[in-house]
Amino acid sequence: MPDKRVVRRALYGWGFNVNRWTEEPPAEVAKALGWVSRHSVDMAELADPKMVRKLLAALSVKLDGTKAAASTVLRKRRIMHHILGRAVEDDLLASNPLPLVQWQPPQVEEEIDPEYVMSPEQASEMLAAIGRQGRRGPRLVAFFGCIYYAGMRPGEVVHLRKDRCVLPAEGWGKLNLNGNSPRVGSSWTDSGTSHDPRGLKHRAEKATRPVPIPPELVKLLREHISEHGIAPDGRLFRTSRNGMVQESSYGMVWAAARAEALSPEEQATPLAKRPYDGRHAGISLWLASGVPPAECARRAGHSIAVLLRVYAKCIHGDEDHANQLITERLQRRASLPGTGDLV
């Protein structure tokens, strides 16, 4: 059997990549793909529940044999369910065997812990520290500002163009978001570039999402445009050669700023661990400020159900505020005639 990592590289880079099927793979890759072809089970064998259990066990571990994250296991199971469903459509299986197997999925911890969400003060310190990170940092302050103040996904910030921005000299502005350019790798895009421009996540292809932005972000964006200009196609954020801002580049800047802005004790926690955590901090701020969940969900670009599931601990502000509301209501009841002895 070839090394597991060689098999993974062969499948990921060649076997599953239609863009490379016409190319001649290296000898090591060809050998690994040949081994996979000879040892793969026949589709009909997946009608056996025992084989399906083996499949579920295999997708629950990583290459090193340790347990995979619960979210990873569930994502892979969903993919496998779709694959087997397609096999049913193509008459390769009589029915999808996956739902017939008694299997307890791992529990996924999706809730954001407020203890590890940046406060507005910490977010300001992070943005200031980002501006001090060499040549790249100053060009990314407004980039990370969009993630925090507008609750944007990094791919949405990469896609943002000047004509989608309303930036008045004073007061609140607005970003009319209409696209997302996530990084998927150049081997997997039709254009051969590492980013794949597409519509907004979970929205129709041409849908837009207007997001009001506070004066703090308006100021950052106006300063960014004045100091750094825009790309020929109107993108606000670009490399020195007008290319797409890369995840690896802005990730390094974020990590360096985090090391500067946070104390050693804070760095040892999940606080602001990833750039995406800036989005969590921004949305948590909206909720803690009393913005209705429906409006928070609309601005963030996901459903109310997701918002309530992920940000449940951030809704309605802090415990002291909640306790005060309950106390006030109980006091009103106790003041009514004949209710003094009621519990």
N, C-alpha and C positions, 0 to 999 in steps of 0.2 A: 504493500500500500504506500502511495506517495505521502510525503509529509502533509499534515492537515492544512498548513498555511499555503502550501503550493496548490493544493486542491481548491482552497478558497479563492486564491488569486486567479486560478485558471477559470473557475466558474464565473466569478464576478467580472473579470476583465475580458473574457472571451465567450464562454459558454452561454451566458445570459445576455450578452451585449450584441444586439442585432447589427449594430454599426460596424462590427469587426468580423462578421461571419464570412466576408469575402476575402479576408486577409489570411495569410499563412502564419499560424501561431509558432512561437519558439518551440524547440524540441521538448523542453521540460513541460511546457503547457500542453502540447499535443499528447504527451505521454499520460499526463494527469487526466485529461479529458477522455482518453481512451479507457483508462481504468474506471472512471465514473460510468461510462457507457456500458461496460461489461458487468459492473456490479450493482447497477441500479435495479430496484425491484420493478416488476411489471405492474402497470396501473391496476390490473384486475386484482392483484394481491392486497390492495388497500381496502377491499371489501371485507377483509378479515379484521375484526376489532383489535386483535392482538398486534397486528401490524400498525394500526393507527395509534395504539398506545406507545409503541416504539417510536413512532414519528413524533408524538407529543413530548416524549421524554427527551428526544434528540434536540428539539428546538428550545428546550428549557435550560440548556447548558451552553457555556461559551467554549471557545477552542481549547482553553486550558482546563476544562472539566469543571469549573466552578459554576454556580448557579447564575443564570442570566437575570437581569432586572425584570421585575414583574411587567413593566410597560413593554419591554422588548418581547417577552414571551407572548403577551396578548396581541401585539402587533403582528408577530409571525403567525400566530394561529389564525388571525383574520385573513392574512394573505393566503394561507393554506386552504382556508374555507372557500375562498374565491377560486383557487386553482381547481379544487375538487368539484366545485359547482360547474366550472367550465368543462371538466371531464364528463360530467353528466350530460351537458348540452351536446357534446360531441359523441355521445353513446359509448364512451369508454368505461363508464360506470353506470349501474342501474339507479343508484341514489348516492347522495353525499353521505359518507360514513361518519364524518366528524361529529355531528350532533348526537349520534347514537352511542357514543362512548361516554361513560360516566367519568368525567374528569373535572376536578375542582381547580378553576383558574386561580392564579396567585392574586392576592389583593394588591391593588395599586394605590399608593399614597399620593394623591393628586393635590391635596390641600396645601396652599401656601402658608407657611408658618410666619406669622407677623413678627416673631422675634428675629427672623433673619431677613427682613425686608428693610431696605434703606429708608431712613427718615429723610425728609426734605433737606435737612442740614447735611446729612451724609452725602446725599445726591449732589448738592452744590459743591462739596469738597471734592467729590470724584470728578466732576466736570472741570473744576479748577486744576486738579492734578493731571487730567488728560491734556489740558492745554500746555503743560510743561514737559510733555514727552517728545523731545527731539523735533524733527521736521514733520513727522506724521501727526503728532498730537494736535497742534492747532487746527489742522484741517478736519479733525474728527470731533471737535467739541460739539458743534451743532448736530452732527450725526448721532452722537449719544444723547444729545438733548432731545432729539425727535423720539428716540426710544423711550425716554423717561417722561417728558412732558406731554407727548401725544399718544403714548401707549402703543407705538408702532412696532411691528416686527422688523428685524434687521433687513430682511429682503425687501420690505416696503420702503425702507429708507434708501436702500441702494437704488430703487426704481424711481424715487421722487424727482420730479422735474419742476423747474421754476414756474412754468405756466399753471401748475397745480397749487400754487401758494398764493394766499392773500395776506400780505404783510404790511399793515398800516403803520404809520409813524408812531401812533399811540394806540393803546388798548389791545383788545383781543384780535387775533387773526384767525385764519382757517386754512386747513390743508384738505384739498379735494382729492383724496387718494383714489387711484384707478388701476393700480397694478402692483405686482410683486415680482422680484427677481431673485429667488433663492439660489444658492449655490448647489449644483447637483453633480458637477464634474464634467469636463469637456468631452469625455468618452460617451456621455449619455444624452447629449443635446444634438439636435439636428444641425445647429449652426457651428458646432465645434468649440463654442465658448463655454466657460465654466459656469455661467449663470443662465437660467432659463426663464426669460420674461413671460409672465402669464397674468391672468386676472387675479383679483383679490381672493384670498383663501376663503373657501366655503361660499363663494358668491358667483353669480353669473359672469360670463367672460367680460362683458362691458359694464358691469356694475361699478358704481363709485361709492365712496364712503367719506362724507364730509366730517372732519374732526376739528372742532374749535381748539385753538391753542392759546395759552396764556401769554401775556406780554413778555415774560422771560424768554420763551422760545422764539417769539417774533424777533426780539432783539438779537438773539444768537444767529438766526437765519439771515437777517439783514446784514449783520457784521460779516458772516461767512461769505455771502455773495459779494460784498464790497471788497473783502481782502483776498479771496481765492477765486472768484469768478465761477463760471459754470462750464460744463462740458459742451462741445459743439451740438450735441443732441438735446441740450437743456438739462441734463442731470446735475443736481446740486453737488453731489459727492463723487469724486473721481480720483484716480491716481495721478501722478505727475505727468503721465503720458495719456491721460484721458480715458484710461481703462476703468473697469468696474472695481470698486473697493472690495478687496478680498477679505474673507472671514479670518484667515490666518493673520493678516496684517492688523485689522482692528482688534482682534483678540489679544494680540501681543501688547498693544497700547493699553487696552483695558486692564490686563494683568499687571503691567508696570504701574499704572495709576493706582490700582487697588493696593499694591504694596506700599505706595507712598501715602495714600489717604487714610488707610485703616491702621489701627493699632495691631501689634502682634497677636493680641488676644482675639481681636475681630477677624484677623486673617485666618485664624485656625478654625473658624466657623464657616458655614455656607453663605454668610452675608456677602451679597454682590459678587458671587463666585463667577458668574458668566455675564456677558453683555445683555443677554436676554432677561436677566434678573432686573435690569433697569425697567423693562416693561412691566414686570410684576410689581415693582415698587410704585410706578406711576398709577397703575390701575388700583392698587391698594389704597393709595392716597385719595383717589376719587371716592372710593367707597367709604373710607373713614371720614371724609369731609361731608358725607351725607348726600352725595349725588345718587339719585335713584338707580338701582341695579339695571333696569332696562336701558337707561341712557348710558351707563358704563359699558354694558355689553355692546350697544350700538357703536360707540366710539372705538372700542377695542376690536370690533370685527368678529365677534363670536356670539353664540347663543346665550340666552339668559341661563339655560340649564348648565352650561359649562361654567359660566361666571359663578353661579351659586355653588357649584361643586368644587371649583378650584380655590375660590376666594371666600369661602364660607366664614373663616375665622377673622376676616377683615371687615365684614359687613357690620354696620351700625356703630362703628367707633369702638371705644375702649370699654372695659368692664365697669369702670366707675360711672361712666355716662349711662350705661344700661341699668346699673343698680339704682341710680338716681331716678330714672324714669319709673322703675317698679315701685320705689319708695313713695314717690309722689302719688301714684295711682292707689296704693294701699292706704295712704293717709286720707285721700278723698273718700274712700269706702268707710274708714273708721269714723269719719265725721258724720255719717248718716245716722239718723235716729234708729235705735234698735239693732245696730250692727256691731256694737262694741265687743260682744262675746263671740262673734263669728270668726272662724279661722280661715 
